[in-house]
Amino acid sequence: VVRSIALLGATGSIGKSTLDVVARHPDRYRVVALAAQSNWKAMRELCLRFRPRLAALAEPEAARALREALAADAVSTEVREGAGALADCAALAEADTVVAAIVGAAGLASTMAAARAGKRILLANKETLVLAGGLFMQACAASGATVLPVDSEHNAVFQCLPPGYERGLGAVGVRRIVLTASGGPFRERRPEELREVTPEQACNHPNWVMGPKISVDSATMMNKGLEVIEAHFLFNAGIGELEVVVHPQSVVHSLVEFADGSVLAQLGNPDMRTPIAHALAYPERVASGVGPLDLAAVGALTFVRPDFERFRCLGLAYEALRAGGSAPAALNAANEVAVQSFLERRIGFLDIATTCERAMERVGVRPVTSLEDAVAADAEARAAAAAILANLS
Ligand SMILES: NC(=O)c1ccc[n+]([C@@H]2O[C@H](COP(=O)([O-])OP(=O)(O)OC[C@H]3O[C@@H](n4cnc5c(N)ncnc54)[C@H](OP(=O)(O)O)[C@@H]3O)[C@@H](O)[C@H]2O)c1
């Protein structure tokens, strides 16, 4: 089959890795739509190279610049602008596959549009599941959309789970899911040192090259917390069935333990092209450009329990999952605001967890029965976090 792809977040880290895999298999994949926020120069290059039918930029100014540039290049790609244009890409009739790789809550509406349109969704935007996991999975079930996890841990779990897990893990003999975490760049720092760390240090991940937001989340371990919530919705897993173990080498991408004591794991070099290629080709396998895993060169695979005191964000995510309803959406929003502020050097690293914790205390927990509920919870927590930050800095 030739798959027609709409790539949301085309200019980002996942977008780049996706296009790298896609370009290796021109007989299998065709790019029909590309979307991003404002980076029209990168979009121009991508349009010249992949010739999509549609390109969307959230920012109107940038879309105008892209439209003019492509006209001068005599490229016939149609350029649309605004948040609605992202959803247009996601629901485009010519696309059978949507790669959801926009960062943050900004990816929610377009990922939901792909779900409603019954697409095959390669899901990198974990925030969709954190904000509205129940609604998203329901929308996929109703439309017949397929969800293939791109997040490396969830892709690993997906590869290890037996068929029928949607009915409940216990029903298919699964005891628990163990998500591995690298522990980020500050795994061995003393707590008092964490006060002074810079955005550059936080973004300098030992094993993975990623966008700035997820890199900071990795350093606070909020990323792992968001992934626990993501796994809960993706795999219909209870809180008690979800564990985290720190594994600094990032070679074991996650594990599934069965009732009989068997544990299956997926291993590989830490390179997002592996889970992306897996999801693109599923159930087949294609080359991703990732080299063979040299276990002897890795030498040792080590595992330690996460330190919930040093990495408070991980515990906050478990609490939000336990509270349910709008709590995960609120946590995610407060974190997005705090991380942005940290990246802009307005607050310290430890203030991220403090902001999230206080914002969670301030906002109430309400049921999320519509997308509007999720968006309202997101907005309320953003406002609460902004007020808390104003007091901090
Ligand atoms: N990077 C990884 O290795 C990795 C691993 C697992 C999961 N993920 C998940 O994948 C997603 C993308 O992460 P990333 O690291 O690739 O991020 P990134 O490098 O920062 O790229 C973000 C992408 O989203 C676009 N974008 C941002 N805000 C937008 C908006 N308001 N409207 C439309 N597009 C917007 C950006 O466009 P512009 O360039 O125009 O700003 C860019 O294309 C995140 O949800 C992350 O958690 C990433």
The ligand as an SDF file (V2000), in Angstrom:
LIG
                    3D

 48 52  0  0  0  0  0  0  0  0999 V2000
   11.2950   14.9370   20.0680 N   0  0  0  0  0  0  0  0  0  0  0  0
   11.1430   13.7050   20.5190 C   0  0  0  0  0  0  0  0  0  0  0  0
   12.0840   12.9140   20.4870 O   0  0  0  0  0  0  0  0  0  0  0  0
    9.8030   13.2560   21.0570 C   0  0  0  0  0  0  0  0  0  0  0  0
    9.7070   11.9850   21.6120 C   0  0  0  0  0  0  0  0  0  0  0  0
    8.4740   11.5440   22.0510 C   0  0  0  0  0  0  0  0  0  0  0  0
    7.3660   12.3700   21.9650 C   0  0  0  0  0  0  0  0  0  0  0  0
    7.4780   13.6060   21.4490 N   0  0  0  0  0  0  0  0  0  0  0  0
    6.2920   14.4630   21.3700 C   0  0  0  0  0  0  0  0  0  0  0  0
    6.1410   14.9090   20.0440 O   0  0  0  0  0  0  0  0  0  0  0  0
    5.6110   16.2250   20.0200 C   0  0  0  0  0  0  0  0  0  0  0  0
    6.5630   17.1190   19.2250 C   0  0  0  0  0  0  0  0  0  0  0  0
    7.7940   17.2170   19.9170 O   0  0  0  0  0  0  0  0  0  0  0  0
    9.1110   17.8020   19.2300 P   0  0  0  0  0  0  0  0  0  0  0  0
   10.2060   17.4990   20.1570 O   0  0  0  0  0  0  0  0  0  0  0  0
    9.1700   17.3410   17.8180 O   0  0  0  0  0  0  0  0  0  0  0  0
    8.8060   19.3740   19.2790 O   0  0  0  0  0  0  0  0  0  0  0  0
    9.5570   20.5520   18.5120 P   0  0  0  0  0  0  0  0  0  0  0  0
   10.8330   20.0860   17.9410 O   0  0  0  0  0  0  0  0  0  0  0  0
    9.5480   21.7160   19.4270 O   0  0  0  0  0  0  0  0  0  0  0  0
    8.5710   20.8490   17.2740 O   0  0  0  0  0  0  0  0  0  0  0  0
    7.2850   21.3240   17.5020 C   0  0  0  0  0  0  0  0  0  0  0  0
    6.4930   21.3810   16.2140 C   0  0  0  0  0  0  0  0  0  0  0  0
    5.1690   21.8320   16.5230 O   0  0  0  0  0  0  0  0  0  0  0  0
    4.8870   23.0160   15.7800 C   0  0  0  0  0  0  0  0  0  0  0  0
    4.0510   23.8920   16.5990 N   0  0  0  0  0  0  0  0  0  0  0  0
    4.3250   24.4220   17.8090 C   0  0  0  0  0  0  0  0  0  0  0  0
    3.2950   25.1840   18.2360 N   0  0  0  0  0  0  0  0  0  0  0  0
    2.3500   25.1080   17.2790 C   0  0  0  0  0  0  0  0  0  0  0  0
    1.0760   25.7110   17.1120 C   0  0  0  0  0  0  0  0  0  0  0  0
    0.5500   26.5230   18.0220 N   0  0  0  0  0  0  0  0  0  0  0  0
    0.3900   25.4100   15.9820 N   0  0  0  0  0  0  0  0  0  0  0  0
    0.9110   24.5950   15.0400 C   0  0  0  0  0  0  0  0  0  0  0  0
    2.1170   24.0140   15.1280 N   0  0  0  0  0  0  0  0  0  0  0  0
    2.8280   24.2780   16.2410 C   0  0  0  0  0  0  0  0  0  0  0  0
    6.2430   23.6340   15.4740 C   0  0  0  0  0  0  0  0  0  0  0  0
    6.1510   24.5170   14.3570 O   0  0  0  0  0  0  0  0  0  0  0  0
    7.2160   25.7700   14.1970 P   0  0  0  0  0  0  0  0  0  0  0  0
    8.5340   25.1200   13.8740 O   0  0  0  0  0  0  0  0  0  0  0  0
    6.6700   26.5500   13.0570 O   0  0  0  0  0  0  0  0  0  0  0  0
    7.2190   26.5000   15.4960 O   0  0  0  0  0  0  0  0  0  0  0  0
    7.0440   22.3660   15.1860 C   0  0  0  0  0  0  0  0  0  0  0  0
    6.7570   21.8770   13.9040 O   0  0  0  0  0  0  0  0  0  0  0  0
    5.4490   16.6410   21.4850 C   0  0  0  0  0  0  0  0  0  0  0  0
    4.1380   16.3940   21.8820 O   0  0  0  0  0  0  0  0  0  0  0  0
    6.3920   15.7190   22.2280 C   0  0  0  0  0  0  0  0  0  0  0  0
    5.9800   15.4680   23.5440 O   0  0  0  0  0  0  0  0  0  0  0  0
    8.6790   14.0570   20.9970 C   0  0  0  0  0  0  0  0  0  0  0  0
  1  2  1  0
  2  3  2  0
  2  4  1  0
  4  5  1  0
  4 48  2  0
  5  6  2  0
  6  7  1  0
  7  8  2  0
  8  9  1  0
  8 48  1  0
  9 10  1  0
  9 46  1  0
 10 11  1  0
 11 12  1  0
 11 44  1  0
 12 13  1  0
 13 14  1  0
 14 15  2  0
 14 16  1  0
 14 17  1  0
 17 18  1  0
 18 19  2  0
 18 20  1  0
 18 21  1  0
 21 22  1  0
 22 23  1  0
 23 24  1  0
 23 42  1  0
 24 25  1  0
 25 26  1  0
 25 36  1  0
 26 27  1  0
 26 35  1  0
 27 28  2  0
 28 29  1  0
 29 30  1  0
 29 35  2  0
 30 31  1  0
 30 32  2  0
 32 33  1  0
 33 34  2  0
 34 35  1  0
 36 37  1  0
 36 42  1  0
 37 38  1  0
 38 39  2  0
 38 40  1  0
 38 41  1  0
 42 43  1  0
 44 45  1  0
 44 46  1  0
 46 47  1  0
M  CHG  2   8   1  16  -1
M  END
$$$$
